[in-house]
Amino acid sequence: MNTRLDSQPGSVVLVRWQSLHPMARRAHWIALALILLTPVLILAVMWQIFSTDPQAQERLWHGLWNALTDRPDHLLAVISMPFIMSYLAIEQPARLKDKIVVDESGIALQRMSRLRLPFTPRGWFFPWARLRKTELSLVLGAASPVLVLSDGTRTQRVPVHEWVASDTPRETVLRLQKERMQMRRKRIAPEEGMRLAEESALVRALRARNVAIQRPDASSPLMFDLFKNKHAAVTVMLLLVIGLYGAVDLVVLDETYAGFLPWTIWTLAGVAAAVLAYRWLSGAKLPPVIAIALSLMIGLDAGLAMYPGLLRLNRYTDTAGAQPHEYVLREYVRLEPLEAGLPVIEFGQGIEYWQQFKPGASYTLYLRRGGLGFYQIDLAPVYAETRAFYGKRSIHSAPGGRDKQEPSSPPT
């Protein structure tokens, strides 16, 4: 519904603050120009550089085409670009013309622009007589409240800090924009966020109409400040430390599980961490929702970190080191051991590297069995061989290089 109300005496007209800001109201046009001009300029410069070499120009087009066909993410980015440009050229200017009108009949969002994209928000109107719920609400962990309006069948959420009076002076808009930037950069307690919301133009306009606006109770999880509670702050720090360890060690470690994935151990470790965290947090009188959420996050974090953690512990408890073992290539890419009791190894990547070997060829892999009792494979020699293979292939495929690659023998 696109409702338009005539401005009446005593009505309050609110607009988005970006529409009154000298730079913010042109930001979408600047972004659109950059999206259009940047690739054109880059392509023009590259074309000029390669202008004296027709083969280089052909390789440039071939490389661009391969970048689209071989990388689905690149193709998706190109496909989504017209939608992004349509939003910047059509929907964003339409948003800057939006108005909220608060008068004696009710509150309405007027979408003044006639040109809009499909499936974008439409105008709405809530008569005072049908308005059942008006509440300031917070997204969990955020400090910027939204105003929730509902008549029992429809619900609209309006960011309170986005709207200012239509006659707001330019200097005030610049000051408000600076305050918005500061609010985003530094953390604001939920209580402070609610206090600032009470001072917003939208809330003051509703208060002037004697509209009862509900606020979250002080004991509500929405009003809970994680960093004011010592136990919650420590838990958040643990989440960051455990997650950082798991991500870094997963990249640094050149070893992985050989034919065995200890899902049971990972799961039990995550469950144990979640239970211990919940007992500790619930004992600190945290709201149950917060305690459960943080405990689940700790459990998931710990379970994921156990992937490299078990490998690292198994490696530290190994006294013999990684030992060479002979394997036979049976199919692409499945290697079976010549010794009994060793795991079967399968590789899901680097198919072209493995295809240089014929089925039945022997291959040496380095495995270790640490104190935890399972085998893990040292991938460093495999990575070195595959890098050498693809490096040699790129040299052969370069202009002036040999067209065919010499057959390789499996490393021993």
ROLUM-645552 format. One record per residue (C-alpha): x, y, z; residue in three letters. Coordinates in nm, 4 decimals, m for minus. Layout:
BEGIN
<node <X, Y, Z>, "ALA">
...
//
This chain:
BEGIN
<node <0.0000, 0.0000, 0.0000>, "MET">
<node <0.1402, 0.3389, m0.1006>, "ASN">
<node <m0.0456, 0.5853, 0.1223>, "THR">
<node <m0.0160, 0.9604, 0.0735>, "ARG">
<node <m0.1513, 1.1978, 0.3309>, "LEU">
<node <m0.1888, 1.5697, 0.2860>, "ASP">
<node <0.0164, 1.7667, 0.5336>, "SER">
<node <m0.2230, 1.9027, 0.7937>, "GLN">
<node <m0.1784, 2.1608, 1.0675>, "PRO">
<node <m0.0197, 1.9941, 1.3666>, "GLY">
<node <0.1259, 1.7087, 1.1596>, "SER">
<node <0.4940, 1.6195, 1.1832>, "VAL">
<node <0.6837, 1.5327, 0.8675>, "VAL">
<node <1.0052, 1.3325, 0.9069>, "LEU">
<node <1.2599, 1.2535, 0.6366>, "VAL">
<node <1.5719, 1.0422, 0.6222>, "ARG">
<node <1.8677, 1.2429, 0.7469>, "TRP">
<node <2.0671, 1.1419, 0.4373>, "GLN">
<node <1.8265, 1.3435, 0.2216>, "SER">
<node <1.9342, 1.6636, 0.4008>, "LEU">
<node <2.3063, 1.5873, 0.4071>, "HIS">
<node <2.5018, 1.7507, 0.1203>, "PRO">
<node <2.7229, 1.4460, 0.0591>, "MET">
<node <2.5089, 1.1530, 0.1771>, "ALA">
<node <2.2309, 1.2360, m0.0679>, "ARG">
<node <2.4818, 1.2020, m0.3558>, "ARG">
<node <2.6718, 0.9002, m0.2241>, "ALA">
<node <2.4782, 0.6532, m0.4398>, "HIS">
<node <2.5611, 0.8441, m0.7573>, "TRP">
<node <2.9303, 0.8468, m0.6618>, "ILE">
<node <2.9220, 0.4730, m0.5932>, "ALA">
<node <2.7433, 0.4090, m0.9239>, "LEU">
<node <3.0017, 0.6131, m1.1141>, "ALA">
<node <3.2864, 0.4204, m0.9501>, "LEU">
<node <3.1246, 0.0862, m1.0345>, "ILE">
<node <3.0891, 0.1892, m1.3977>, "LEU">
<node <3.4184, 0.3693, m1.4486>, "LEU">
<node <3.6665, 0.1558, m1.2524>, "THR">
<node <3.6549, m0.1603, m1.4696>, "PRO">
<node <3.6407, 0.0501, m1.7862>, "VAL">
<node <3.9526, 0.2451, m1.6858>, "LEU">
<node <4.1405, m0.0690, m1.5813>, "ILE">
<node <4.0521, m0.2444, m1.9075>, "LEU">
<node <4.1451, 0.0639, m2.1118>, "ALA">
<node <4.4859, 0.0904, m1.9435>, "VAL">
<node <4.5572, m0.2797, m1.9917>, "MET">
<node <4.4435, m0.2596, m2.3536>, "TRP">
<node <4.6756, 0.0367, m2.4117>, "GLN">
<node <4.9671, m0.1501, m2.2546>, "ILE">
<node <4.9068, m0.4523, m2.4758>, "PHE">
<node <4.8203, m0.2472, m2.7861>, "SER">
<node <5.1494, m0.3336, m2.9573>, "THR">
<node <5.1076, m0.7076, m2.9013>, "ASP">
<node <4.7946, m0.8613, m3.0610>, "PRO">
<node <4.8676, m1.1955, m2.8918>, "GLN">
<node <4.8742, m1.0220, m2.5530>, "ALA">
<node <4.5339, m0.8669, m2.6254>, "GLN">
<node <4.3995, m1.2086, m2.7170>, "GLU">
<node <4.5399, m1.3556, m2.3953>, "ARG">
<node <4.3784, m1.0689, m2.2015>, "LEU">
<node <4.0318, m1.1512, m2.3383>, "TRP">
<node <4.0986, m1.5228, m2.2892>, "HIS">
<node <4.2045, m1.4613, m1.9287>, "GLY">
<node <3.8949, m1.2517, m1.8574>, "LEU">
<node <3.6693, m1.5182, m2.0063>, "TRP">
<node <3.8394, m1.7933, m1.8064>, "ASN">
<node <3.8039, m1.5865, m1.4910>, "ALA">
<node <3.4266, m1.5911, m1.5441>, "LEU">
<node <3.3858, m1.9518, m1.6537>, "THR">
<node <3.6284, m2.1095, m1.4077>, "ASP">
<node <3.5324, m1.9083, m1.1002>, "ARG">
<node <3.1608, m1.9166, m1.0104>, "PRO">
<node <3.2109, m1.6342, m0.7592>, "ASP">
<node <3.3392, m1.4046, m1.0353>, "HIS">
<node <3.0465, m1.4971, m1.2588>, "LEU">
<node <2.8025, m1.4367, m0.9733>, "LEU">
<node <2.9575, m1.0937, m0.9123>, "ALA">
<node <2.9095, m0.9983, m1.2775>, "VAL">
<node <2.5502, m1.1255, m1.2785>, "ILE">
<node <2.4664, m0.9335, m0.9600>, "SER">
<node <2.6196, m0.6087, m1.0852>, "MET">
<node <2.3084, m0.4926, m1.2811>, "PRO">
<node <2.0950, m0.5433, m0.9690>, "PHE">
<node <2.3387, m0.3429, m0.7574>, "ILE">
<node <2.3458, m0.0626, m1.0145>, "MET">
<node <1.9656, m0.0651, m1.0376>, "SER">
<node <1.9439, m0.0285, m0.6610>, "TYR">
<node <2.1873, 0.2637, m0.6631>, "LEU">
<node <2.0206, 0.4354, m0.9588>, "ALA">
<node <1.6526, 0.3738, m0.8722>, "ILE">
<node <1.5841, 0.2524, m0.5187>, "GLU">
<node <1.8364, 0.4644, m0.3324>, "GLN">
<node <1.7087, 0.7957, m0.4802>, "PRO">
<node <1.3536, 0.6764, m0.4040>, "ALA">
<node <1.4468, 0.6129, m0.0400>, "ARG">
<node <1.5736, 0.9690, m0.0072>, "LEU">
<node <1.2249, 1.0947, m0.0962>, "LYS">
<node <1.0503, 0.8848, 0.1690>, "ASP">
<node <0.8568, 1.0617, 0.4443>, "LYS">
<node <0.7003, 0.9600, 0.7732>, "ILE">
<node <0.3928, 1.1663, 0.8582>, "VAL">
<node <0.2556, 1.1717, 1.2119>, "VAL">
<node <m0.0795, 1.3497, 1.2411>, "ASP">
<node <m0.4132, 1.3222, 1.4153>, "GLU">
<node <m0.5218, 1.0219, 1.2075>, "SER">
<node <m0.2165, 0.8018, 1.2522>, "GLY">
<node <0.1401, 0.7366, 1.1375>, "ILE">
<node <0.2305, 0.6647, 0.7762>, "ALA">
<node <0.5326, 0.5987, 0.5612>, "LEU">
<node <0.4943, 0.7780, 0.2298>, "GLN">
<node <0.7013, 0.6555, m0.0620>, "ARG">
<node <0.6938, 0.9678, m0.2757>, "MET">
<node <0.8936, 0.8406, m0.5735>, "SER">
<node <0.6953, 0.6900, m0.8603>, "ARG">
<node <0.9946, 0.4970, m0.9923>, "LEU">
<node <1.0806, 0.2049, m0.7650>, "ARG">
<node <1.2153, m0.1465, m0.7964>, "LEU">
<node <0.9856, m0.4468, m0.7482>, "PRO">
<node <0.9977, m0.6324, m0.4163>, "PHE">
<node <1.1169, m0.3213, m0.2319>, "THR">
<node <0.9347, m0.1865, 0.0763>, "PRO">
<node <0.6005, m0.0180, 0.0153>, "ARG">
<node <0.4303, 0.2610, 0.2032>, "GLY">
<node <0.2176, 0.1824, 0.5079>, "TRP">
<node <m0.0310, 0.3515, 0.7381>, "PHE">
<node <m0.1361, 0.2732, 1.0967>, "PHE">
<node <m0.4435, 0.4581, 1.2268>, "PRO">
<node <m0.4199, 0.5340, 1.5974>, "TRP">
<node <m0.7400, 0.3406, 1.6606>, "ALA">
<node <m0.5921, 0.0202, 1.5182>, "ARG">
<node <m0.2400, 0.0497, 1.6563>, "LEU">
<node <m0.1941, m0.2315, 1.9076>, "ARG">
<node <0.1790, m0.2237, 1.9748>, "LYS">
<node <0.4358, 0.0539, 1.9820>, "THR">
<node <0.7642, m0.0587, 2.1297>, "GLU">
<node <1.1289, 0.0410, 2.1294>, "LEU">
<node <1.3294, m0.2726, 2.0702>, "SER">
<node <1.6943, m0.3658, 2.0426>, "LEU">
<node <1.8596, m0.6280, 1.8319>, "VAL">
<node <2.0499, m0.8529, 2.0716>, "LEU">
<node <2.3918, m0.7005, 2.1308>, "GLY">
<node <2.3205, m0.3818, 1.9313>, "ALA">
<node <2.2782, m0.0317, 2.0712>, "ALA">
<node <2.0671, 0.1248, 1.7955>, "SER">
<node <1.6964, 0.0714, 1.8735>, "PRO">
<node <1.4138, 0.0245, 1.6281>, "VAL">
<node <1.0523, 0.1257, 1.6730>, "LEU">
<node <0.8156, m0.1698, 1.6338>, "VAL">
<node <0.4641, m0.0819, 1.5135>, "LEU">
<node <0.1898, m0.3435, 1.4882>, "SER">
<node <m0.1879, m0.3556, 1.4479>, "ASP">
<node <m0.2090, m0.7302, 1.5112>, "GLY">
<node <m0.1849, m0.8284, 1.1451>, "THR">
<node <0.1068, m0.6195, 1.0189>, "ARG">
<node <0.4356, m0.5281, 1.1823>, "THR">
<node <0.6792, m0.2592, 1.0751>, "GLN">
<node <1.0246, m0.1903, 1.2217>, "ARG">
<node <1.1523, 0.1637, 1.1859>, "VAL">
<node <1.5112, 0.2642, 1.2772>, "PRO">
<node <1.4576, 0.5626, 1.5049>, "VAL">
<node <1.7919, 0.7329, 1.4337>, "HIS">
<node <1.7341, 0.7418, 1.0586>, "GLU">
<node <1.4550, 1.0007, 1.0671>, "TRP">
<node <1.4741, 1.3727, 1.1387>, "VAL">
<node <1.2330, 1.6644, 1.1019>, "ALA">
<node <1.2061, 1.7919, 0.7454>, "SER">
<node <1.3081, 2.1424, 0.8524>, "ASP">
<node <1.6237, 2.0344, 1.0352>, "THR">
<node <1.9051, 2.2860, 0.9674>, "PRO">
<node <2.2057, 2.1692, 0.7704>, "ARG">
<node <2.4427, 2.2273, 1.0633>, "GLU">
<node <2.2287, 2.0004, 1.2819>, "THR">
<node <2.2267, 1.7284, 1.0160>, "VAL">
<node <2.6059, 1.7408, 0.9931>, "LEU">
<node <2.6307, 1.7115, 1.3711>, "ARG">
<node <2.3858, 1.4191, 1.3759>, "LEU">
<node <2.5813, 1.2436, 1.1025>, "GLN">
<node <2.9001, 1.2813, 1.3060>, "LYS">
<node <2.7244, 1.1369, 1.6105>, "GLU">
<node <2.5977, 0.8422, 1.4025>, "ARG">
<node <2.9536, 0.7672, 1.2909>, "MET">
<node <3.0777, 0.7806, 1.6478>, "GLN">
<node <2.7987, 0.5453, 1.7587>, "MET">
<node <2.9075, 0.2922, 1.4977>, "ARG">
<node <3.2761, 0.3136, 1.5869>, "ARG">
<node <3.2454, 0.2834, 1.9627>, "LYS">
<node <3.0284, 0.0523, 2.1651>, "ARG">
<node <2.7299, 0.2133, 2.3376>, "ILE">
<node <2.5551, 0.0482, 2.6294>, "ALA">
<node <2.1912, m0.0543, 2.5668>, "PRO">
<node <2.0712, 0.1918, 2.8314>, "GLU">
<node <2.2498, 0.4761, 2.6533>, "GLU">
<node <2.1072, 0.3611, 2.3208>, "GLY">
<node <1.7537, 0.3701, 2.4626>, "MET">
<node <1.8137, 0.7160, 2.6091>, "ARG">
<node <1.9268, 0.8474, 2.2702>, "LEU">
<node <1.6240, 0.6842, 2.1090>, "ALA">
<node <1.3935, 0.8752, 2.3473>, "GLU">
<node <1.5483, 1.1975, 2.2144>, "GLU">
<node <1.4940, 1.1065, 1.8483>, "SER">
<node <1.2514, 1.3064, 1.6367>, "ALA">
<node <1.0335, 1.0010, 1.5671>, "LEU">
<node <0.9830, 0.9087, 1.9329>, "VAL">
<node <0.9221, 1.2709, 2.0326>, "ARG">
<node <0.6577, 1.3033, 1.7597>, "ALA">
<node <0.4770, 0.9960, 1.8928>, "LEU">
<node <0.5040, 1.1153, 2.2521>, "ARG">
<node <0.3464, 1.4441, 2.1460>, "ALA">
<node <0.0453, 1.2407, 2.0255>, "ARG">
<node <0.0278, 1.0669, 2.3667>, "ASN">
<node <0.1222, 0.7327, 2.2127>, "VAL">
<node <0.2309, 0.4874, 2.4815>, "ALA">
<node <0.5703, 0.3503, 2.3808>, "ILE">
<node <0.6850, 0.0361, 2.5559>, "GLN">
<node <1.0489, m0.0239, 2.6446>, "ARG">
<node <1.2322, m0.3484, 2.7172>, "PRO">
<node <1.2402, m0.4343, 3.0844>, "ASP">
<node <1.5723, m0.3782, 3.2605>, "ALA">
<node <1.6001, m0.7550, 3.3168>, "SER">
<node <1.5385, m0.8323, 2.9485>, "SER">
<node <1.8246, m1.0027, 2.7602>, "PRO">
<node <1.7993, m0.7199, 2.5071>, "LEU">
<node <1.9164, m0.4752, 2.7732>, "MET">
<node <2.2022, m0.6950, 2.8892>, "PHE">
<node <2.5467, m0.5411, 2.8368>, "ASP">
<node <2.7971, m0.8162, 2.7650>, "LEU">
<node <3.1026, m0.6095, 2.8477>, "PHE">
<node <2.9727, m0.4838, 3.1821>, "LYS">
<node <2.9522, m0.8393, 3.3137>, "ASN">
<node <3.2930, m0.9907, 3.3944>, "LYS">
<node <3.1893, m1.3493, 3.3209>, "HIS">
<node <3.0313, m1.2591, 2.9872>, "ALA">
<node <3.3335, m1.0487, 2.8857>, "ALA">
<node <3.5715, m1.3368, 2.9666>, "VAL">
<node <3.3540, m1.5736, 2.7624>, "THR">
<node <3.3629, m1.3414, 2.4621>, "VAL">
<node <3.7414, m1.3203, 2.4892>, "MET">
<node <3.7602, m1.7002, 2.5030>, "LEU">
<node <3.5475, m1.7196, 2.1900>, "LEU">
<node <3.7910, m1.4914, 2.0080>, "LEU">
<node <4.1020, m1.6719, 2.1322>, "VAL">
<node <3.9716, m2.0230, 2.0559>, "ILE">
<node <3.8408, m1.9184, 1.7153>, "GLY">
<node <4.1682, m1.7415, 1.6273>, "LEU">
<node <4.3726, m2.0455, 1.7297>, "TYR">
<node <4.1563, m2.2807, 1.5237>, "GLY">
<node <4.1735, m2.0622, 1.2124>, "ALA">
<node <4.5486, m1.9972, 1.2332>, "VAL">
<node <4.6551, m2.3517, 1.3191>, "ASP">
<node <4.4322, m2.4945, 1.0478>, "LEU">
<node <4.6266, m2.2880, 0.7927>, "VAL">
<node <4.9729, m2.3370, 0.9438>, "VAL">
<node <4.9549, m2.7120, 1.0053>, "LEU">
<node <5.0642, m2.9182, 0.7035>, "ASP">
<node <4.9187, m3.2417, 0.8390>, "GLU">
<node <4.5708, m3.3877, 0.8301>, "THR">
<node <4.3814, m3.6974, 0.9332>, "TYR">
<node <4.4625, m4.0167, 0.7437>, "ALA">
<node <4.1473, m4.2180, 0.6789>, "GLY">
<node <3.9975, m4.1286, 1.0163>, "PHE">
<node <3.7855, m3.8359, 1.1316>, "LEU">
<node <3.7255, m3.8352, 1.5086>, "PRO">
<node <3.3752, m3.6901, 1.5005>, "TRP">
<node <3.2969, m3.8423, 1.8403>, "THR">
<node <3.5889, m3.6686, 2.0085>, "ILE">
<node <3.5085, m3.3347, 1.8442>, "TRP">
<node <3.1445, m3.3605, 1.9499>, "THR">
<node <3.2207, m3.4657, 2.3062>, "LEU">
<node <3.4741, m3.1857, 2.3422>, "ALA">
<node <3.2213, m2.9287, 2.2190>, "GLY">
<node <2.9466, m3.0627, 2.4462>, "VAL">
<node <3.1791, m3.0666, 2.7474>, "ALA">
<node <3.2911, m2.7091, 2.6798>, "ALA">
<node <2.9289, m2.5932, 2.6394>, "ALA">
<node <2.8188, m2.7621, 2.9648>, "VAL">
<node <3.1087, m2.6176, 3.1647>, "LEU">
<node <3.0519, m2.2726, 3.0179>, "ALA">
<node <2.6794, m2.2835, 3.0989>, "TYR">
<node <2.7401, m2.3901, 3.4586>, "ARG">
<node <2.9885, m2.1080, 3.5018>, "TRP">
<node <2.7697, m1.8429, 3.3373>, "LEU">
<node <2.4458, m1.9485, 3.5055>, "SER">
<node <2.6248, m1.9328, 3.8383>, "GLY">
<node <2.7074, m1.5685, 3.7615>, "ALA">
<node <2.3321, m1.4892, 3.7377>, "LYS">
<node <2.3345, m1.4109, 3.3662>, "LEU">
<node <1.9972, m1.4113, 3.1879>, "PRO">
<node <1.9265, m1.7705, 3.0759>, "PRO">
<node <1.9046, m1.6742, 2.7080>, "VAL">
<node <2.2465, m1.5055, 2.7204>, "ILE">
<node <2.4020, m1.7959, 2.9143>, "ALA">
<node <2.2652, m2.0537, 2.6705>, "ILE">
<node <2.3708, m1.8543, 2.3629>, "ALA">
<node <2.7256, m1.7985, 2.4871>, "LEU">
<node <2.7568, m2.1604, 2.5994>, "SER">
<node <2.6480, m2.2917, 2.2599>, "LEU">
<node <2.8949, m2.0614, 2.0879>, "MET">
<node <3.1760, m2.1786, 2.3160>, "ILE">
<node <3.0837, m2.5425, 2.2469>, "GLY">
<node <3.0792, m2.4921, 1.8704>, "LEU">
<node <3.4025, m2.2938, 1.8846>, "ASP">
<node <3.5763, m2.5599, 2.0921>, "ALA">
<node <3.4508, m2.8434, 1.8704>, "GLY">
<node <3.5844, m2.6740, 1.5567>, "LEU">
<node <3.9152, m2.5883, 1.7228>, "ALA">
<node <3.9611, m2.9549, 1.8118>, "MET">
<node <4.0132, m3.0331, 1.4407>, "TYR">
<node <4.3668, m2.8870, 1.4364>, "PRO">
<node <4.4027, m2.9299, 1.8126>, "GLY">
<node <4.3938, m3.3102, 1.8018>, "LEU">
<node <4.6401, m3.3138, 1.5124>, "LEU">
<node <4.8745, m3.0884, 1.7051>, "ARG">
<node <4.8476, m3.2993, 2.0233>, "LEU">
<node <4.8959, m3.6240, 1.8315>, "ASN">
<node <5.2049, m3.4731, 1.6738>, "ARG">
<node <5.3542, m3.3582, 2.0049>, "TYR">
<node <5.3044, m3.7028, 2.1580>, "THR">
<node <5.4751, m3.8761, 1.8647>, "ASP">
<node <5.8285, m3.9941, 1.9461>, "THR">
<node <5.9193, m4.1601, 1.6148>, "ALA">
<node <5.8275, m3.8789, 1.3742>, "GLY">
<node <5.6679, m3.9108, 1.0312>, "ALA">
<node <5.7678, m4.2383, 0.8627>, "GLN">
<node <5.7675, m4.3162, 0.4859>, "PRO">
<node <5.5188, m4.5784, 0.3682>, "HIS">
<node <5.4656, m4.7189, 0.0223>, "GLU">
<node <5.1229, m4.6767, m0.1370>, "TYR">
<node <4.9777, m4.7878, m0.4687>, "VAL">
<node <4.7547, m4.5673, m0.6821>, "LEU">
<node <4.4395, m4.7687, m0.7542>, "ARG">
<node <4.2123, m4.5000, m0.8983>, "GLU">
<node <4.1975, m4.1222, m0.9181>, "TYR">
<node <4.2578, m4.0453, m0.6418>, "VAL">
<node <4.2706, m4.3437, m0.4058>, "ARG">
<node <4.5952, m4.4786, m0.2674>, "LEU">
<node <4.6092, m4.8141, m0.0878>, "GLU">
<node <4.8945, m4.9159, 0.1433>, "PRO">
<node <5.1256, m5.2073, 0.0794>, "LEU">
<node <5.1541, m5.2655, 0.4549>, "GLU">
<node <4.8688, m5.4072, 0.6585>, "ALA">
<node <4.7069, m5.1872, 0.9174>, "GLY">
<node <4.7661, m4.8559, 0.7424>, "LEU">
<node <4.4724, m4.6372, 0.6338>, "PRO">
<node <4.3582, m4.5877, 0.2757>, "VAL">
<node <4.4287, m4.2308, 0.1569>, "ILE">
<node <4.2010, m4.0366, m0.0774>, "GLU">
<node <4.2683, m3.6943, m0.2265>, "PHE">
<node <3.9885, m3.4727, m0.3546>, "GLY">
<node <4.2026, m3.1998, m0.5098>, "GLN">
<node <4.4888, m3.1750, m0.7575>, "GLY">
<node <4.3355, m3.4301, m0.9941>, "ILE">
<node <4.5540, m3.3157, m1.2837>, "GLU">
<node <4.8664, m3.3798, m1.0788>, "TYR">
<node <4.7607, m3.7352, m0.9969>, "TRP">
<node <4.6535, m3.8092, m1.3521>, "GLN">
<node <5.0178, m3.7999, m1.4637>, "GLN">
<node <5.0596, m4.1340, m1.2808>, "PHE">
<node <4.9119, m4.4556, m1.4137>, "LYS">
<node <4.6993, m4.6799, m1.1898>, "PRO">
<node <4.9288, m4.9235, m1.0126>, "GLY">
<node <5.2101, m4.6714, m0.9736>, "ALA">
<node <5.3756, m4.6566, m0.6334>, "SER">
<node <5.3823, m4.3425, m0.4241>, "TYR">
<node <5.5553, m4.2656, m0.0953>, "THR">
<node <5.3521, m4.0961, 0.1771>, "LEU">
<node <5.4757, m3.9878, 0.5188>, "TYR">
<node <5.2536, m4.0866, 0.8103>, "LEU">
<node <5.2889, m4.0495, 1.1832>, "ARG">
<node <5.1079, m4.2241, 1.4667>, "ARG">
<node <5.1165, m4.0175, 1.7828>, "GLY">
<node <5.0221, m4.0821, 2.1404>, "GLY">
<node <4.6498, m4.0502, 2.0640>, "LEU">
<node <4.6690, m4.3656, 1.8539>, "GLY">
<node <4.5555, m4.2455, 1.5114>, "PHE">
<node <4.7483, m4.1861, 1.1889>, "TYR">
<node <4.7928, m3.8470, 1.0311>, "GLN">
<node <4.9593, m3.7678, 0.7012>, "ILE">
<node <5.2329, m3.5106, 0.6437>, "ASP">
<node <5.1190, m3.3169, 0.3365>, "LEU">
<node <5.4300, m3.0997, 0.2995>, "ALA">
<node <5.6009, m3.3355, 0.0460>, "PRO">
<node <5.2759, m3.3699, m0.1495>, "VAL">
<node <5.2289, m2.9918, m0.1582>, "TYR">
<node <5.5883, m2.9476, m0.2801>, "ALA">
<node <5.5386, m3.1976, m0.5623>, "GLU">
<node <5.2079, m3.0455, m0.6747>, "THR">
<node <5.3513, m2.6911, m0.6713>, "ARG">
<node <5.6432, m2.8070, m0.8839>, "ALA">
<node <5.4044, m2.9840, m1.1235>, "PHE">
<node <5.1748, m2.6859, m1.1754>, "TYR">
<node <5.4704, m2.4474, m1.1964>, "GLY">
<node <5.6289, m2.6562, m1.4695>, "LYS">
<node <5.2967, m2.6807, m1.6530>, "ARG">
<node <5.2480, m2.3031, m1.6474>, "SER">
<node <5.5959, m2.2565, m1.7984>, "ILE">
<node <5.5180, m2.5057, m2.0740>, "HIS">
<node <5.1867, m2.3366, m2.1541>, "SER">
<node <5.3421, m1.9870, m2.1705>, "ALA">
<node <5.4096, m1.8295, m2.5146>, "PRO">
<node <5.7313, m1.9726, m2.6540>, "GLY">
<node <5.7217, m2.2681, m2.4136>, "GLY">
<node <5.6868, m2.6293, m2.5054>, "ARG">
<node <5.3345, m2.7425, m2.5842>, "ASP">
<node <5.3689, m3.0835, m2.4268>, "LYS">
<node <5.4870, m3.1694, m2.0801>, "GLN">
<node <5.7395, m3.4414, m2.0231>, "GLU">
<node <5.5975, m3.7399, m1.8357>, "PRO">
<node <5.6647, m3.7367, m1.4637>, "SER">
<node <5.7608, m4.0292, m1.2468>, "SER">
<node <5.6088, m4.0691, m0.9037>, "PRO">
<node <5.8251, m3.9507, m0.6161>, "PRO">
<node <5.9728, m4.2124, m0.3938>, "THR">
//
